Amino acid sequence: MTDSAAGSAPLGRRERNKLEKLERITAAARELFEKHGFTAVTTQQVAERADVATGTLFLYAANKAELLLLAQNADYVEALERSRAAAAAASTRLDGVIGIIRPVVECNRKRPENGRAYLRELVFGDPVEPHHVAARELSARTEALIAETLTGAIGRGAATAPVEGAADIARIASAIMLLAMAGAEPDASVDTVMAGIRDQLARVVVD
């Protein structure tokens, strides 16, 4: 949908240039972090790959940790799109919650070093930095999707839990997921991590 079709004014040249630079920086950070890992990548490398000055880079991400959040947030947005589709196709509430969580775990385990660094920044990073704020919003969106699945707003599972109970269970499910990802061994497969998550969720998500 175009800006005009959406009822808003089209972006001016300056805004288009800023958006284009952000897209280049995001793509460069995703590529380099995925290929080399968080520790090995430098902000200078990202700037060079994105074809922007280092000073310009810092206008979009204050430091390397924020660059990682920027890159991983983009991955998580795509993961949550897959999560919603998986939940919609599930026949039980437990399968729906698992369907939401698995793409997030896959994203986190794509390169475990990056996944752990992302979780560390999510918990201990500067809460006012914009990409940290966006990461917290994505975490909240994940919980909201889980709650919607538990109440039957998404998927075909029986919806017997009240909304208040669903919200509480969603927070528990989110905590289980985050702890499982943070505590997983570097060489643990997605299936191994998910098996542990499903075992714990089965105790709190009742179909």
WOMO-V428433 format. One record per helix or strand. SS is the DSSP state (helix for helix, strand for strand). FROM is the first residue (numbers start at 1). LEN is the number of residues. Records with the same first field share a line. If there is no record, write none. Layout:
SS->FROM-LEN ; FROM-LEN
This chain:
helix->13-24 ; 43-8 ; 54-7 ; 64-26 ; 93-16 ; 112-13 ; 130-22 ; 163-21 ; 190-12
